[in-house]
């Protein structure tokens, strides 16, 4: 796993640990807002993703509002090879691939749920120049966990790892 990915995951785990240690809702809210600002700053300073290790969670073909393929890739925390696999408490990249992008479409066609992959691209900012914090835990929107953060990744490359290290 690349050092930049390890550093990012450590930042998320650290931020969640500080939040979880809070004693009441007031300090939790303060901790969450501070953690959100720190994580956002970290992401903005490190938008580029190069050969990060991930696990394909889902591939969907969509047609609204335009045709695209949605690819969800979990970032594993800890030794996922010994576990049952990443869960919804892992951070995830959500990528929308234009079907006219022949190179990416060929790469995505070779993938299936559960494949270990290397992903490259850029984490996207919203129109106001900030990072969208979209978190889901067990299908329920949960804005109080950084480890279940979903980030919009403008995918430039995705390939099976085939047991190779990046």
C-alpha positions, 0 to 999 in steps of 0.5 A: 500500500502506498505511503500516501494512502497509509497516511490518509487512512491513519488520519481518518482513524485518528480523527475518528478515535478523537471523536469516539473518545468525547464524553457528550454531544457538545464535545462530540460536535466540536470534535467532529467539526474540528476533525472535518476541517482537518481532514478536508485540509489534508485532502485538499493538500493531497488531491492526487491518488496514484496506485492506491489499493482498493477493493471493488464494491460495486459497478453500476450502469446508469442513464440519468441524467446522462449515460455513465458507469458508477464504480465504487472502490473501498479503501481497506483499513488494516490487514484486509487479506486476513479479514472477511473484506472491507465493510461499509465503515471503510472510506470509499471512492465513488467514480463516474466513468463516461462510457465514451472514455474507451481506455477506462471503460476497457479497464472497468469491463475487466473488473468485478465486485471483490477485485483488489485494484490499483486506482489513480485519479484526483479527488474532486472539489465541489463548486465552492472549492471544498470537499463533499463529505458524504458518509454512509454506514450500513446504508444510513447517512451518518455524518459522524464517521470519517472512516466511512467517508465517500469521496468523488474520485475523477478516475484516470486509471484502474487495474487489477492488482493480481497480487502485485504491489504498486 
